[in-house]
Amino acid sequence: MVALLGRRAVVLGVGAALACSRTDSFAGNVSAPLPVSPNVHLLQWDLGMQPWGPGRAVVVVPSWAGPDDRFPVVVALHGRGEAVKAPSEGALGWPRDYALVRAFDRLRAPPLRDADYEGLVEPARMADTNAALATRAFGGLIVVCPWLPDVHPAATADISAYARFIHEVLLPRVRRETPALATADATGIDGVSLGGILALRIGLTAPDAFGAVGGIQAAFGDNPAGDWVTLALSARVRRPNLKLRLLTSHDDYFHDAVTGVSRAWDAAGIVHDFADVVGPHDYVFNRGPGSIELLFWNDRALHERA
């Protein structure tokens, strides 16, 4: 099975396309220390054996919470580079390897600068984000980062076991043990590449569980855009005010596929946010625009709903 990616004329098998580039030396550095921040606590959870193997998650919790403060929750699914690591290391994809903790710190202390995006940002987009932060400060999120096994909807139609893990194991524990807002309106799911396609599939299949569903550089592959129109229309019938977002980048493997789904949603009247930003499909993107965009969009979408 191959995907022809339009103007790039790149032919990739699903497995090859999902793999982040390994030319970035940080990608394979599994001994890097945990990030330290005055703004968050990192919780590392062993969630027992699951149908696919060990259940692991890292949970990023704002440290400034008072006794009565509650925060929205976003489940953030990593890319395939982490799916092929040991679960304890793969679960650190967003917090450590994608520099999400640094993005958290910078969103708490704007203005954002070019270096925060690893140099991958158009001045106008950064200016718009800084203006928005000046108008309404970053409110904070609990970011739940479970290890995602190496599965893909194009390879297997059955992701129900992983979806049940999120709904029945992971989110209930988050709501018991962290200062989480325990409502669907205050809960989102998002992810990058492999994690992006799974986040969209899980979120659109169970819209009653989420207030916001997003995908960053989602690995659509050969999946017809019409399938995603059907899923999104059905989700909106069940939850008319569900927030949706698709984000790609100029040199994303899946640029044309993501753009095609966005256009199909537009044609079907499915209101959603869409962005085509600077950057490749690689770890440097995740460490720059990826983490900032994930946090900023979900903070806006979920605080607004909550």
ZIDAUR-V828846 format. One record per residue. N is the residue number from 1. RES is the residue in three letters. PSI is psi in whole degrees, -180 to 180 (NA if undefined). Layout:
N&RES&PSI ; N&RES&PSI
This chain:
1&MET&132 ; 2&VAL&160 ; 3&ALA&125 ; 4&LEU&116 ; 5&LEU&59 ; 6&GLY&-124 ; 7&ARG&-20 ; 8&ARG&-16 ; 9&ALA&44 ; 10&VAL&127 ; 11&VAL&124 ; 12&LEU&137 ; 13&GLY&155 ; 14&VAL&-45 ; 15&GLY&-44 ; 16&ALA&-40 ; 17&ALA&-31 ; 18&LEU&-19 ; 19&ALA&124 ; 20&CYS&152 ; 21&SER&138 ; 22&ARG&10 ; 23&THR&-19 ; 24&ASP&115 ; 25&SER&-29 ; 26&PHE&-24 ; 27&ALA&-38 ; 28&GLY&7 ; 29&ASN&88 ; 30&VAL&2 ; 31&SER&5 ; 32&ALA&144 ; 33&PRO&160 ; 34&LEU&141 ; 35&PRO&147 ; 36&VAL&136 ; 37&SER&144 ; 38&PRO&-9 ; 39&ASN&-15 ; 40&VAL&156 ; 41&HIS&143 ; 42&LEU&123 ; 43&LEU&131 ; 44&GLN&119 ; 45&TRP&135 ; 46&ASP&118 ; 47&LEU&20 ; 48&GLY&175 ; 49&MET&136 ; 50&GLN&173 ; 51&PRO&-27 ; 52&TRP&-7 ; 53&GLY&-158 ; 54&PRO&138 ; 55&GLY&120 ; 56&ARG&148 ; 57&ALA&148 ; 58&VAL&132 ; 59&VAL&125 ; 60&VAL&116 ; 61&VAL&128 ; 62&PRO&137 ; 63&SER&-8 ; 64&TRP&8 ; 65&ALA&132 ; 66&GLY&177 ; 67&PRO&-26 ; 68&ASP&2 ; 69&ASP&142 ; 70&ARG&148 ; 71&PHE&148 ; 72&PRO&163 ; 73&VAL&134 ; 74&VAL&129 ; 75&VAL&120 ; 76&ALA&114 ; 77&LEU&133 ; 78&HIS&178 ; 79&GLY&-179 ; 80&ARG&-28 ; 81&GLY&-32 ; 82&GLU&-24 ; 83&ALA&-25 ; 84&VAL&4 ; 85&LYS&170 ; 86&ALA&145 ; 87&PRO&-40 ; 88&SER&-29 ; 89&GLU&-42 ; 90&GLY&-35 ; 91&ALA&-17 ; 92&LEU&7 ; 93&GLY&-61 ; 94&TRP&-52 ; 95&PRO&-41 ; 96&ARG&-61 ; 97&ASP&-26 ; 98&TYR&7 ; 99&ALA&35 ; 100&LEU&-34 ; 101&VAL&-41 ; 102&ARG&-42 ; 103&ALA&-38 ; 104&PHE&-48 ; 105&ASP&-44 ; 106&ARG&-36 ; 107&LEU&-25 ; 108&ARG&-17 ; 109&ALA&62 ; 110&PRO&167 ; 111&PRO&150 ; 112&LEU&150 ; 113&ARG&168 ; 114&ASP&-41 ; 115&ALA&-29 ; 116&ASP&-26 ; 117&TYR&13 ; 118&GLU&31 ; 119&GLY&4 ; 120&LEU&72 ; 121&VAL&142 ; 122&GLU&136 ; 123&PRO&-38 ; 124&ALA&-39 ; 125&ARG&-42 ; 126&MET&-40 ; 127&ALA&-41 ; 128&ASP&-42 ; 129&THR&-43 ; 130&ASN&-38 ; 131&ALA&-41 ; 132&ALA&-40 ; 133&LEU&-32 ; 134&ALA&-32 ; 135&THR&-42 ; 136&ARG&117 ; 137&ALA&156 ; 138&PHE&120 ; 139&GLY&-26 ; 140&GLY&146 ; 141&LEU&153 ; 142&ILE&118 ; 143&VAL&118 ; 144&VAL&119 ; 145&CYS&84 ; 146&PRO&153 ; 147&TRP&134 ; 148&LEU&121 ; 149&PRO&167 ; 150&ASP&76 ; 151&VAL&162 ; 152&HIS&138 ; 153&PRO&-26 ; 154&ALA&-23 ; 155&ALA&-31 ; 156&THR&132 ; 157&ALA&-10 ; 158&ASP&100 ; 159&ILE&18 ; 160&SER&-35 ; 161&ALA&-42 ; 162&TYR&-39 ; 163&ALA&-42 ; 164&ARG&-38 ; 165&PHE&-44 ; 166&ILE&-47 ; 167&HIS&-37 ; 168&GLU&-20 ; 169&VAL&-55 ; 170&LEU&-57 ; 171&LEU&-39 ; 172&PRO&-39 ; 173&ARG&-40 ; 174&VAL&-43 ; 175&ARG&-25 ; 176&ARG&-37 ; 177&GLU&2 ; 178&THR&165 ; 179&PRO&61 ; 180&ALA&142 ; 181&LEU&121 ; 182&ALA&46 ; 183&THR&156 ; 184&ALA&-39 ; 185&ASP&-27 ; 186&ALA&18 ; 187&THR&131 ; 188&GLY&166 ; 189&ILE&136 ; 190&ASP&171 ; 191&GLY&174 ; 192&VAL&137 ; 193&SER&-117 ; 194&LEU&-44 ; 195&GLY&-31 ; 196&GLY&-44 ; 197&ILE&-38 ; 198&LEU&-38 ; 199&ALA&-44 ; 200&LEU&-44 ; 201&ARG&-47 ; 202&ILE&-44 ; 203&GLY&-42 ; 204&LEU&-25 ; 205&THR&-27 ; 206&ALA&62 ; 207&PRO&-21 ; 208&ASP&-17 ; 209&ALA&-9 ; 210&PHE&149 ; 211&GLY&-18 ; 212&ALA&139 ; 213&VAL&127 ; 214&GLY&164 ; 215&GLY&129 ; 216&ILE&121 ; 217&GLN&42 ; 218&ALA&136 ; 219&ALA&70 ; 220&PHE&-32 ; 221&GLY&-130 ; 222&ASP&2 ; 223&ASN&124 ; 224&PRO&140 ; 225&ALA&-32 ; 226&GLY&-33 ; 227&ASP&-39 ; 228&TRP&-27 ; 229&VAL&-47 ; 230&THR&-45 ; 231&LEU&-46 ; 232&ALA&-39 ; 233&LEU&-43 ; 234&SER&-41 ; 235&ALA&-41 ; 236&ARG&-29 ; 237&VAL&-42 ; 238&ARG&-34 ; 239&ARG&89 ; 240&PRO&-29 ; 241&ASN&19 ; 242&LEU&127 ; 243&LYS&134 ; 244&LEU&144 ; 245&ARG&136 ; 246&LEU&136 ; 247&LEU&132 ; 248&THR&179 ; 249&SER&163 ; 250&HIS&-36 ; 251&ASP&30 ; 252&ASP&136 ; 253&TYR&-38 ; 254&PHE&20 ; 255&HIS&-53 ; 256&ASP&-35 ; 257&ALA&-44 ; 258&VAL&-45 ; 259&THR&-39 ; 260&GLY&-41 ; 261&VAL&-41 ; 262&SER&-44 ; 263&ARG&-39 ; 264&ALA&-39 ; 265&TRP&-42 ; 266&ASP&-46 ; 267&ALA&-31 ; 268&ALA&2 ; 269&GLY&23 ; 270&ILE&102 ; 271&VAL&131 ; 272&HIS&162 ; 273&ASP&142 ; 274&PHE&139 ; 275&ALA&142 ; 276&ASP&102 ; 277&VAL&180 ; 278&VAL&142 ; 279&GLY&164 ; 280&PRO&-178 ; 281&HIS&87 ; 282&ASP&174 ; 283&TYR&-34 ; 284&VAL&-34 ; 285&PHE&-46 ; 286&ASN&-39 ; 287&ARG&-19 ; 288&GLY&-97 ; 289&PRO&-36 ; 290&GLY&-55 ; 291&SER&-40 ; 292&ILE&-47 ; 293&GLU&-40 ; 294&LEU&-48 ; 295&LEU&-46 ; 296&PHE&-48 ; 297&TRP&-46 ; 298&ASN&-34 ; 299&ASP&-46 ; 300&ARG&-49 ; 301&ALA&-43 ; 302&LEU&-37 ; 303&HIS&-36 ; 304&GLU&-42 ; 305&ARG&-41 ; 306&ALA&NA
